[in-house]
Structures are given as C-alpha cells and as structure tokens.
Amino acid sequence: MWTIDTPTGTIILVGEIAAVPKSTPWQPELLEEASAEASRVILRAPPKFSPGDIFRLIFSGGKFTKLPDRSTAADYLSSEQRARLAALEAEYDIDYDRRSFLMTSFDLLARRLDFDDDTTKDATDIVRKAAKRADVPITRPERFRGEDLLDDLAEAPPEDHIPCLVAAMTAVEAGQEVITARGDAWRTFDVAGVMDNPLEIALGTCWPWADDNLGEEIRDQWTGMIADAAADTGVTLAVVPLRVLAEDGGVLDQLEARGFEIFGPDWR
C-alpha cells in the first residue's frame, strides 16, 4: 500500500497483482477492514462487451487467432526466436506455427505455465465485497467498449506482439518457480522484485497493457481519478494493478510529478 495525505483526507493505493497463488500467505482480512472504514473505494472496471462484439469475434476469429495470409512464425521471428518457440512446441507437443503471437503467448502463460491455476481471490474482489457489505460507495474508471478493444486488436500487425511472445517464452522457460517468487515479492512489499519477475514482465508486455494508446489511456484514467480524490474528504481506497502503479512513467510517477507526496514501499 501507498498513502497520500491531502488537506481533507487520505488516499490509500493498493497495488494489485493478477492471479495471487493460494500458496502466497497474506492477510486479506486487513484489506477488508480498511475497505469497511473507507469513505469510498475506486476499483478497476471490466471491459464492456455487447452481444454484437461476441458475434463479431466468433465470425472473424481467424483474424485474431491466426497469422495473416497463410504466413508462419518464421516469416516474422528471428532464427533465435523461432528456435526457442520450436523447443517449446516439442516440449508441449503443440504446433504454434500459424497461431497469432498473442494467442500463442496466452496459451504459453495460461496453459503451459498455468500461472492462473490454483489462485485465491484478488484484492479487487475482496475490497468490492467488503465495500458492498459496509455500504461504502464504489467508483470505477470509464469502461472500455469491447468494439474499441477488438478494433485495436484487429489492426495490430503481428510484429507488434513479438515482444509479448518473447516475454511469454522467457517466463515459461524460467519455470513455475516464477509464480511463487512473484507472489512472495508482492506480499513482502518487494515492488522491484514483482516488476522484474519474468511472469509480471510478460503480463505487462502483452496487449492491452503494452499498446501505446490503450496503455496510456488506462494510466491517465487512474491518475486522473486519484488526483480528483485529493479534493474529497475522508479516506479514499483505490485498488490499482501494480504494473500500472509502479512501472516507469506509471501512476505513482505521474502523481509524484503533480506534486503529491507518496508514502510507502520503494517502487523504483
């Protein structure tokens, strides 16, 4: 957590990671207590997908899941990158040659590394439920439209997703130890340890976080909402993805640049 004292109250920022392993011991009850005593909470908003967006994804799925024009991975990757991918294909008995790099990356992280298997509730879920029980108002950033997200994804050339693929391969090659190490770094306030973890790097390098336009909009939304909360009375509790808070040029850097004094763990 980080705190910012304002003339009329306090802002508490909780840096959240996705998929907290059940093996990571932490104390969610303290977060529940803080949520119940807050004047308001700010939580992330899921994207807004309409039935039309779902049908569009179904009928144009190949555009999102396959490389274009019958091209293959070797048409885009360096020989070293293709060799690494081939080694993973052999290890897991799967053919990634025609898959889009983003879908390959998601498969590597979710199915081969299993980073989101055997996890516990995340901070957003805990705060949301505690705030509802205590009748604490909940506000969220503006939701992204599914149509806009799909348009952005469809327009991105395969080359844009190569950094994501490379980071995903690095995480899988490092093994499941990175999952435990990431959770341990998070619970012990080792922000640099989380941000330097191969799994966290992969999650932060893949769409939508690494997209210049979407990523910037996500950061600006959070920075604006937290800065606006400085004018409110009482305690504002905001649960923000840690990578959005602590990355270079992220929300904490932006708030500091606006003159806010931030107390809490080192994030650089």
Phi, psi and omega in degrees: 000148170237151178235147176230118176276135180239169179300337185240005181171209184220142172248128176249124179251123178254120179276113186260142168247150177281147172059066176288122181295145177298336180283355180271110181281120173215179189241079181296337180296330176293323178290324176298316180296317180296322180295317182294333182266356181284158175279331179197158175231152177240126183232155178295155180247133177290154177300154181258100179259132177264165174305325179296323178296320181295314179297322179297320179295321180295314187278345177239027186303324181300330180294334181263334189256343183242154171289149188285154168054042177059020177286165180234171183303323182296340179288344185239330187270153171291165180298324179291318179295319180293325179294320177296318179294320179299321179296321178289323176301316180293319182296320185256005178053057182217151181251112179260006192301323182255353181289149173296150182295328179292315179294322176299317180297315179298320179296317179299315184285316187275326186255327182269314176279333181058044185292335183256020176264145178057055181247166178251179180298143178271173185298324180298315179299317182295313181292319180301313182292319180294320179294320179296318179298325183265006181058038176271129182299140179244128173239157183221157172297163176299135182284138175284137177285139178302323180300317180293320180295317180292322177298316180298317181292320182292329183278345184285127177288159181306326182301330181296335185260003179295317177303323177298314180298315181298317180293322178295318178298319179298318180295316181293319179297329180288336176093172186292349177301332182293334180293310179296317182298321179295315179296319179294320179296321181296314185287339180259015175066023177272081186297316179299324179296324176291311186294332180270357181289135182304324178292314180296321178299317180297314180297325180278347181266344184266159177302140006267354188299322186275352178292128186302314184285311181294315181301316180295321180294320178299314181294318181295322178301310182295315181300316181296316181294320181289320177297321178295327181294342179296339180271353182275155176271156178084203186252126173253125178250120181241129176256114188235138175308130185302322182296329178287325179288309198259355180292163178299122183079012181281195187298318180297317177298318181293320178294319178298321179295335178277359176101004178283138175266120189249130180247136179149196183298152173297133179245002180251000000 
